[in-house]
Structure formats: C-alpha cells, structure tokens
Amino acid sequence: MQIFYEDLTEDSKKQLWDIAIHELDRAAEIINDYLMFAKPAIENKEMINIW
C-alpha cells in the first residue's frame, strides 16, 4: 500500500485505507478468537464419594 500511496487519487487512497483498516480489524478479531480458543477452560472440580 505504501508503494501505491503516492500515485493514487484522494478517493482511491481513502478507499484503500478503509480496506486496510477493515482487514486489520478482522485479523485482530481472528487472533483474539484463536487465543480464546487456545486458552484452557476453567475446570469445575467436584468431590464425589467412590466408596
């Protein structure tokens, strides 16, 4: 995007920046979802009588 930035019109610059920001937000959401999935769940321990 930085290479093309200088040669673009203001409208196309704004459109590309909007796309880039949207995709970065989407990537952050995917990473957060993955981290939540990889995080071990809290276990509920319960005492039971085996005798």
MMTF fields as JSON, N, C-alpha, C and O atoms, coordinates in Angstrom:
{
  "mmtfVersion": "1.0.0",
  "mmtfProducer": "UNKNOWN",
  "numBonds": 203,
  "numAtoms": 204,
  "numGroups": 51,
  "numChains": 1,
  "numModels": 1,
  "chainsPerModel": [1],
  "groupsPerChain": [51],
  "chainIdList": ["A"],
  "bondAtomList": [4, 2, 8, 6, 12, 10, 16, 14, 20, 18, 24, 22, 28, 26, 32, 30, 36, 34, 40, 38, 44, 42, 48, 46, 52, 50, 56, 54, 60, 58, 64, 62, 68, 66, 72, 70, 76, 74, 80, 78, 84, 82, 88, 86, 92, 90, 96, 94, 100, 98, 104, 102, 108, 106, 112, 110, 116, 114, 120, 118, 124, 122, 128, 126, 132, 130, 136, 134, 140, 138, 144, 142, 148, 146, 152, 150, 156, 154, 160, 158, 164, 162, 168, 166, 172, 170, 176, 174, 180, 178, 184, 182, 188, 186, 192, 190, 196, 194, 200, 198],
  "bondOrderList": [1, 1, 1, 1, 1, 1, 1, 1, 1, 1, 1, 1, 1, 1, 1, 1, 1, 1, 1, 1, 1, 1, 1, 1, 1, 1, 1, 1, 1, 1, 1, 1, 1, 1, 1, 1, 1, 1, 1, 1, 1, 1, 1, 1, 1, 1, 1, 1, 1, 1],
  "groupList": [{"groupName": "MET", "atomNameList": ["N", "CA", "C", "O"], "elementList": ["N", "C", "C", "O"], "formalChargeList": [0, 0, 0, 0], "bondAtomList": [1, 0, 2, 1, 3, 2], "bondOrderList": [1, 1, 2], "singleLetterCode": "M", "chemCompType": "L-PEPTIDE LINKING"}, {"groupName": "GLN", "atomNameList": ["N", "CA", "C", "O"], "elementList": ["N", "C", "C", "O"], "formalChargeList": [0, 0, 0, 0], "bondAtomList": [1, 0, 2, 1, 3, 2], "bondOrderList": [1, 1, 2], "singleLetterCode": "Q", "chemCompType": "L-PEPTIDE LINKING"}, {"groupName": "ILE", "atomNameList": ["N", "CA", "C", "O"], "elementList": ["N", "C", "C", "O"], "formalChargeList": [0, 0, 0, 0], "bondAtomList": [1, 0, 2, 1, 3, 2], "bondOrderList": [1, 1, 2], "singleLetterCode": "I", "chemCompType": "L-PEPTIDE LINKING"}, {"groupName": "PHE", "atomNameList": ["N", "CA", "C", "O"], "elementList": ["N", "C", "C", "O"], "formalChargeList": [0, 0, 0, 0], "bondAtomList": [1, 0, 2, 1, 3, 2], "bondOrderList": [1, 1, 2], "singleLetterCode": "F", "chemCompType": "L-PEPTIDE LINKING"}, {"groupName": "TYR", "atomNameList": ["N", "CA", "C", "O"], "elementList": ["N", "C", "C", "O"], "formalChargeList": [0, 0, 0, 0], "bondAtomList": [1, 0, 2, 1, 3, 2], "bondOrderList": [1, 1, 2], "singleLetterCode": "Y", "chemCompType": "L-PEPTIDE LINKING"}, {"groupName": "GLU", "atomNameList": ["N", "CA", "C", "O"], "elementList": ["N", "C", "C", "O"], "formalChargeList": [0, 0, 0, 0], "bondAtomList": [1, 0, 2, 1, 3, 2], "bondOrderList": [1, 1, 2], "singleLetterCode": "E", "chemCompType": "L-PEPTIDE LINKING"}, {"groupName": "ASP", "atomNameList": ["N", "CA", "C", "O"], "elementList": ["N", "C", "C", "O"], "formalChargeList": [0, 0, 0, 0], "bondAtomList": [1, 0, 2, 1, 3, 2], "bondOrderList": [1, 1, 2], "singleLetterCode": "D", "chemCompType": "L-PEPTIDE LINKING"}, {"groupName": "LEU", "atomNameList": ["N", "CA", "C", "O"], "elementList": ["N", "C", "C", "O"], "formalChargeList": [0, 0, 0, 0], "bondAtomList": [1, 0, 2, 1, 3, 2], "bondOrderList": [1, 1, 2], "singleLetterCode": "L", "chemCompType": "L-PEPTIDE LINKING"}, {"groupName": "THR", "atomNameList": ["N", "CA", "C", "O"], "elementList": ["N", "C", "C", "O"], "formalChargeList": [0, 0, 0, 0], "bondAtomList": [1, 0, 2, 1, 3, 2], "bondOrderList": [1, 1, 2], "singleLetterCode": "T", "chemCompType": "L-PEPTIDE LINKING"}, {"groupName": "SER", "atomNameList": ["N", "CA", "C", "O"], "elementList": ["N", "C", "C", "O"], "formalChargeList": [0, 0, 0, 0], "bondAtomList": [1, 0, 2, 1, 3, 2], "bondOrderList": [1, 1, 2], "singleLetterCode": "S", "chemCompType": "L-PEPTIDE LINKING"}, {"groupName": "LYS", "atomNameList": ["N", "CA", "C", "O"], "elementList": ["N", "C", "C", "O"], "formalChargeList": [0, 0, 0, 0], "bondAtomList": [1, 0, 2, 1, 3, 2], "bondOrderList": [1, 1, 2], "singleLetterCode": "K", "chemCompType": "L-PEPTIDE LINKING"}, {"groupName": "TRP", "atomNameList": ["N", "CA", "C", "O"], "elementList": ["N", "C", "C", "O"], "formalChargeList": [0, 0, 0, 0], "bondAtomList": [1, 0, 2, 1, 3, 2], "bondOrderList": [1, 1, 2], "singleLetterCode": "W", "chemCompType": "L-PEPTIDE LINKING"}, {"groupName": "ALA", "atomNameList": ["N", "CA", "C", "O"], "elementList": ["N", "C", "C", "O"], "formalChargeList": [0, 0, 0, 0], "bondAtomList": [1, 0, 2, 1, 3, 2], "bondOrderList": [1, 1, 2], "singleLetterCode": "A", "chemCompType": "L-PEPTIDE LINKING"}, {"groupName": "HIS", "atomNameList": ["N", "CA", "C", "O"], "elementList": ["N", "C", "C", "O"], "formalChargeList": [0, 0, 0, 0], "bondAtomList": [1, 0, 2, 1, 3, 2], "bondOrderList": [1, 1, 2], "singleLetterCode": "H", "chemCompType": "L-PEPTIDE LINKING"}, {"groupName": "ARG", "atomNameList": ["N", "CA", "C", "O"], "elementList": ["N", "C", "C", "O"], "formalChargeList": [0, 0, 0, 0], "bondAtomList": [1, 0, 2, 1, 3, 2], "bondOrderList": [1, 1, 2], "singleLetterCode": "R", "chemCompType": "L-PEPTIDE LINKING"}, {"groupName": "ASN", "atomNameList": ["N", "CA", "C", "O"], "elementList": ["N", "C", "C", "O"], "formalChargeList": [0, 0, 0, 0], "bondAtomList": [1, 0, 2, 1, 3, 2], "bondOrderList": [1, 1, 2], "singleLetterCode": "N", "chemCompType": "L-PEPTIDE LINKING"}, {"groupName": "PRO", "atomNameList": ["N", "CA", "C", "O"], "elementList": ["N", "C", "C", "O"], "formalChargeList": [0, 0, 0, 0], "bondAtomList": [1, 0, 2, 1, 3, 2], "bondOrderList": [1, 1, 2], "singleLetterCode": "P", "chemCompType": "L-PEPTIDE LINKING"}],
  "groupTypeList": [0, 1, 2, 3, 4, 5, 6, 7, 8, 5, 6, 9, 10, 10, 1, 7, 11, 6, 2, 12, 2, 13, 5, 7, 6, 14, 12, 12, 5, 2, 2, 15, 6, 4, 7, 0, 3, 12, 10, 16, 12, 2, 5, 15, 10, 5, 0, 2, 15, 2, 11],
  "groupIdList": [1, 2, 3, 4, 5, 6, 7, 8, 9, 10, 11, 12, 13, 14, 15, 16, 17, 18, 19, 20, 21, 22, 23, 24, 25, 26, 27, 28, 29, 30, 31, 32, 33, 34, 35, 36, 37, 38, 39, 40, 41, 42, 43, 44, 45, 46, 47, 48, 49, 50, 51],
  "secStructList": [7, 2, 2, 2, 2, 6, 6, 1, 7, 2, 2, 2, 2, 2, 2, 2, 2, 2, 2, 2, 2, 2, 2, 2, 2, 2, 2, 2, 2, 2, 2, 2, 2, 2, 2, 2, 2, 2, 1, 7, 7, 7, 7, 7, 7, 7, 7, 7, 7, 7, 7],
  "xCoordList": [0.831, 0.0, 0.876, 0.525, 1.987, 2.853, 3.425, 3.615, 3.698, 4.243, 3.217, 3.559, 1.963, 0.922, 0.383, -0.263, 0.643, 0.044, 0.328, -0.567, 1.537, 1.924, 1.218, 0.963, 0.904, 0.336, -1.187, -1.774, -1.821, -3.265, -3.976, -3.409, -5.218, -6.044, -6.528, -6.409, -7.064, -7.534, -8.644, -8.67, -9.555, -10.646, -10.122, -10.554, -9.19, -8.672, -7.798, -7.755, -7.097, -6.31, -7.232, -6.965, -8.319, -9.261, -9.853, -9.992, -10.197, -10.784, -9.783, -10.149, -8.529, -7.521, -7.263, -7.11, -7.214, -7.013, -8.19, -7.999, -9.398, -10.574, -10.501, -10.801, -10.103, -9.963, -8.881, -9.078, -7.742, -6.633, -7.043, -6.749, -7.709, -8.144, -9.156, -9.093, -10.084, -11.08, -10.403, -10.761, -9.439, -8.755, -7.892, -7.785, -7.281, -6.507, -7.42, -7.07, -8.577, -9.553, -10.001, -10.139, -10.22, -10.646, -9.554, -9.841, -8.31, -7.19, -7.074, -6.828, -7.247, -7.189, -8.3, -8.082, -9.483, -10.605, -10.32, -10.62, -9.746, -9.403, -8.343, -8.435, -7.349, -6.302, -6.893, -6.555, -7.76, -8.399, -9.251, -9.242, -9.981, -10.776, -9.882, -10.202, -8.772, -7.837, -7.27, -7.175, -6.896, -6.352, -7.389, -7.049, -8.637, -9.695, -9.91, -10.159, -9.813, -9.974, -8.825, -9.039, -7.612, -6.43, -6.301, -5.579, -6.98, -6.9, -7.647, -8.798, -6.982, -7.68, -8.889, -8.859, -9.935, -11.159, -10.99, -10.219, -11.701, -11.684, -12.468, -13.613, -11.824, -12.473, -13.267, -12.833, -14.434, -15.235, -14.916, -15.262, -14.257, -13.918, -15.041, -15.556, -15.403, -16.491, -16.06, -15.564, -16.253, -15.915, -17.029, -18.211, -16.639, -17.602, -17.112, -15.91, -18.025, -17.684, -17.609, -18.607, -16.445, -16.267, -16.441, -16.34, -16.699, -16.928, -18.361, -18.742],
  "yCoordList": [-1.187, 0.0, 1.251, 2.253, 1.2, 2.375, 2.696, 3.865, 1.68, 1.903, 2.617, 3.551, 2.183, 2.772, 4.095, 4.847, 4.374, 5.525, 6.839, 7.674, 7.035, 8.308, 8.574, 9.729, 7.532, 7.693, 7.669, 7.732, 7.582, 7.439, 8.778, 9.735, 8.809, 9.989, 9.926, 8.891, 11.019, 11.073, 10.053, 9.425, 9.888, 8.92, 7.497, 6.72, 7.155, 5.782, 5.557, 4.447, 6.603, 6.467, 6.157, 5.26, 6.917, 6.695, 5.291, 4.623, 4.85, 3.525, 2.438, 1.49, 2.579, 1.58, 1.579, 0.517, 2.757, 2.833, 2.218, 1.536, 2.446, 1.845, 0.313, -0.372, -0.199, -1.648, -2.177, -3.191, -1.492, -1.931, -1.948, -2.907, -0.911, -0.836, -1.939, -2.584, -2.149, -3.208, -4.578, -5.382, -4.838, -6.132, -6.3, -7.406, -5.231, -5.316, -5.597, -6.38, -4.968, -5.246, -6.708, -7.371, -7.185, -8.574, -9.542, -10.545, -9.241, -10.081, -10.09, -11.14, -8.936, -8.857, -9.689, -10.352, -9.662, -10.45, -11.945, -12.706, -12.37, -13.779, -14.208, -15.293, -13.366, -13.68, -13.778, -14.695, -12.855, -12.902, -14.164, -14.791, -14.533, -15.754, -16.977, -17.874, -17.003, -18.126, -18.183, -19.265, -17.052, -17.027, -17.481, -18.175, -17.096, -17.541, -19.055, -19.738, -19.562, -20.996, -21.777, -22.851, -21.25, -21.945, -21.857, -22.653, -20.915, -20.737, -21.884, -22.167, -22.539, -23.644, -23.156, -22.097, -23.941, -23.596, -23.882, -24.76, -23.149, -23.377, -24.654, -24.817, -25.54, -26.806, -26.675, -26.037, -27.291, -27.362, -28.675, -29.745, -28.594, -29.798, -30.082, -29.187, -31.349, -31.753, -32.993, -33.96, -32.949, -34.089, -35.141, -34.819, -36.389, -37.484, -38.61, -38.778, -39.353, -40.482, -41.74, -42.147, -42.346, -43.54, -44.816, -45.902, -44.732, -45.931, -46.175, -47.134],
  "zCoordList": [0.0, 0.0, 0.0, -0.623, 0.678, 0.727, -0.651, -0.985, -1.444, -2.792, -3.663, -4.388, -3.594, -4.423, -3.88, -4.608, -2.627, -1.961, -2.678, -2.805, -3.142, -3.76, -5.087, -5.429, -5.827, -7.167, -7.203, -8.284, -6.08, -6.058, -5.855, -5.329, -6.284, -6.033, -4.585, -3.928, -4.101, -2.716, -2.452, -1.394, -3.407, -3.237, -3.15, -2.298, -4.035, -4.011, -2.781, -2.252, -2.316, -1.081, 0.096, 0.896, 0.181, 1.28, 1.21, 2.234, 0.02, -0.146, 0.274, 0.968, -0.147, 0.219, 1.723, 2.325, 2.327, 3.778, 4.516, 5.524, 4.033, 4.65, 4.589, 5.566, 3.444, 3.283, 4.222, 4.891, 4.27, 5.117, 6.584, 7.297, 7.035, 8.43, 8.73, 9.776, 7.805, 7.988, 8.1, 8.961, 7.239, 7.245, 8.492, 9.021, 8.964, 10.206, 11.392, 12.275, 11.416, 12.477, 12.418, 13.445, 11.218, 11.041, 11.498, 12.151, 11.154, 11.579, 13.103, 13.697, 13.737, 15.202, 15.825, 16.839, 15.234, 15.748, 15.631, 16.551, 14.509, 14.317, 15.33, 15.904, 15.549, 16.521, 17.922, 18.671, 18.282, 19.598, 19.756, 20.816, 18.712, 18.762, 18.955, 19.735, 18.248, 18.376, 19.79, 20.37, 20.348, 21.7, 22.729, 23.687, 22.536, 23.444, 23.318, 24.311, 22.105, 21.874, 22.495, 23.056, 22.402, 22.891, 24.41, 25.011, 25.03, 26.476, 27.155, 26.824, 28.107, 28.774, 29.563, 30.19, 29.517, 30.234, 31.725, 32.113, 32.539, 33.976, 34.268, 33.846, 34.992, 35.303, 36.592, 37.551, 36.591, 37.805, 38.497, 37.999, 39.642, 40.395, 41.376, 42.047, 41.439, 42.318, 43.091, 42.514, 44.378, 45.232, 45.108, 45.22, 44.877, 44.84, 45.749, 45.949, 46.279, 47.139, 46.272, 45.677, 46.203, 45.367, 46.167, 45.597, 47.467, 48.303, 48.489, 49.161]
}
